[in-house]
Amino acid sequence: SLYSWIVALAVFFGQFLFGSIYAQPSLYIIEYTEAFTDTPLTLISVAGSIFRTLECFLSIPVGYLAKRFGPKCVGLVGGLFMGIGTLVCAFAPNIYVIWIFYGVFGGFGSSCFTMANIVIMPQVCTKLN
């Protein structure tokens, strides 16, 4: 049906946009080194590491939540966490706030969004046949 194709295209487009988030730590490092001049580069790079680590380790529990509560709900929660984390990082006074809001909030939100897309695609693809 047309609805299934629209959902499939929306999922692909969402993953395309989220792909740009994976390049963000390398772009942010330049800005953060200029903003936090007294912070070593190793401490700045930890934010991206926290993000990736949580995204990977939370995939299984978030996948369970996506099956239990539905991928739309989990994807929405993930988007909210990513949005809040990114917004707070814009006004972060130090690198530790970025660790929490980009690393923890962003990692959890990214895991929710990605797993929601992975859970919803088999549901949509069975309707496409």
C-alpha positions as CSV (number, residue, x, y, z in Angstrom):
1,S,0.0,0.0,0.0
2,L,1.0,3.6,-0.3
3,Y,1.2,4.0,3.4
4,S,3.8,1.3,3.7
5,W,5.9,2.9,1.0
6,I,5.7,6.3,2.8
7,V,6.8,4.7,6.1
8,A,9.6,2.9,4.4
9,L,10.8,6.1,2.7
10,A,10.5,8.0,6.0
11,V,12.6,5.4,7.8
12,F,15.3,5.6,5.1
13,F,15.3,9.3,5.2
14,G,15.5,9.4,9.0
15,Q,18.5,7.0,8.9
16,F,20.1,9.2,6.2
17,L,19.7,12.3,8.5
18,F,21.0,10.3,11.5
19,G,24.0,9.4,9.5
20,S,25.1,13.0,9.7
21,I,25.1,12.7,13.5
22,Y,27.8,10.1,13.3
23,A,30.1,12.6,11.8
24,Q,29.4,15.2,14.5
25,P,32.1,14.4,17.0
26,S,34.8,15.1,14.5
27,L,33.2,18.5,13.7
28,Y,32.5,19.4,17.3
29,I,36.1,18.7,18.4
30,I,37.3,21.7,16.5
31,E,34.7,24.0,18.1
32,Y,35.1,22.5,21.6
33,T,38.8,23.0,21.5
34,E,38.3,26.6,20.7
35,A,35.5,27.1,23.3
36,F,37.2,25.1,26.1
37,T,40.8,26.1,25.7
38,D,41.9,24.8,29.1
39,T,40.4,21.3,28.4
40,P,42.7,18.6,26.9
41,L,41.7,17.1,23.6
42,T,41.4,13.6,25.2
43,L,38.6,14.9,27.5
44,I,36.8,16.5,24.6
45,S,36.9,13.3,22.6
46,V,35.3,11.3,25.5
47,A,31.9,12.7,24.6
48,G,31.8,11.0,21.3
49,S,33.1,7.8,22.9
50,I,30.3,7.8,25.5
51,F,27.8,8.5,22.7
52,R,28.9,5.4,20.6
53,T,29.3,3.2,23.6
54,L,25.8,3.8,25.0
55,E,24.3,3.6,21.5
56,C,25.8,0.1,21.1
57,F,25.3,-1.3,24.6
58,L,21.7,0.0,24.8
59,S,20.6,-1.5,21.5
60,I,19.3,-4.8,22.9
61,P,17.3,-3.3,25.8
62,V,15.9,-0.5,23.5
63,G,15.0,-3.1,20.9
64,Y,13.0,-4.9,23.6
65,L,11.3,-1.6,24.5
66,A,10.5,-1.0,20.8
67,K,8.8,-4.3,20.5
68,R,7.0,-3.9,23.8
69,F,5.8,-0.3,23.5
70,G,6.0,0.1,19.7
71,P,8.6,1.6,17.5
72,K,6.8,4.9,17.1
73,C,6.8,5.6,20.8
74,V,10.4,4.6,21.3
75,G,11.5,6.6,18.2
76,L,9.7,9.7,19.5
77,V,11.4,9.4,22.9
78,G,14.8,8.9,21.2
79,G,14.2,12.0,19.1
80,L,13.3,14.0,22.2
81,F,16.4,12.9,24.0
82,M,18.6,13.8,21.0
83,G,16.9,17.2,20.7
84,I,17.2,18.0,24.4
85,G,20.8,16.8,24.5
86,T,21.8,18.8,21.4
87,L,20.1,22.0,22.6
88,V,21.7,21.9,26.1
89,C,25.1,21.3,24.5
90,A,24.8,24.6,22.6
91,F,24.9,26.4,26.0
92,A,27.2,24.0,27.8
93,P,29.5,25.8,30.3
94,N,32.1,23.0,30.4
95,I,32.9,19.7,28.8
96,Y,31.3,17.6,31.5
97,V,27.9,18.9,30.6
98,I,28.6,17.8,27.0
99,W,29.5,14.4,28.3
100,I,26.2,14.1,30.0
101,F,23.9,15.6,27.4
102,Y,25.7,14.7,24.2
103,G,27.2,11.4,25.4
104,V,24.5,10.0,27.6
105,F,21.3,11.7,26.3
106,G,22.5,11.6,22.7
107,G,23.7,8.0,22.9
108,F,20.4,6.9,24.4
109,G,18.3,8.9,21.9
110,S,20.3,7.6,19.0
111,S,19.9,4.0,20.2
112,C,16.1,4.5,20.5
113,F,15.8,6.1,17.1
114,T,18.0,3.5,15.3
115,M,16.3,0.5,17.0
116,A,12.8,1.9,16.3
117,N,13.7,2.0,12.6
118,I,15.1,-1.5,12.7
119,V,12.0,-2.9,14.5
120,I,9.5,-1.1,12.2
121,M,11.1,-2.1,8.8
122,P,10.1,-5.8,9.0
123,Q,6.6,-4.8,9.8
124,V,6.5,-2.4,6.8
125,C,8.2,-4.8,4.5
126,T,5.8,-7.6,5.1
127,K,3.0,-5.2,4.1
128,L,4.9,-4.2,0.9
129,N,4.7,-7.7,-0.5
